[in-house]
Amino acid sequence: MRKTSVDVDDRLLDQVRDVLGTSSIKETVDGALREVMRAEARRQEIRALAVMDGLDLADEKVMAKAWRS
């Protein structure tokens, strides 16, 4: 945990506070940082799905087990 001073756009902070439903500056900033990390994780998952990276969908043995008889 770090304590720091930053200049923050009050209007933007209020808008983010409304979106996140937070009440304090700390809670709003922490929530916004968490949301950025969640968005990046979603982007990485989408990239992986787009190129089928790490998926076994091309493996005939794996896919044969996916279908029920």
Residue pairs with C-beta under 8 A, 6 or more apart in sequence:
8 25
8 29
13 25
13 28
16 22
16 28
16 31
16 32
17 23
17 28
20 27
20 28
20 31
20 32
20 35
22 28
22 31
47 53
48 54
48 55
49 55
52 58
56 62
56 63
57 63
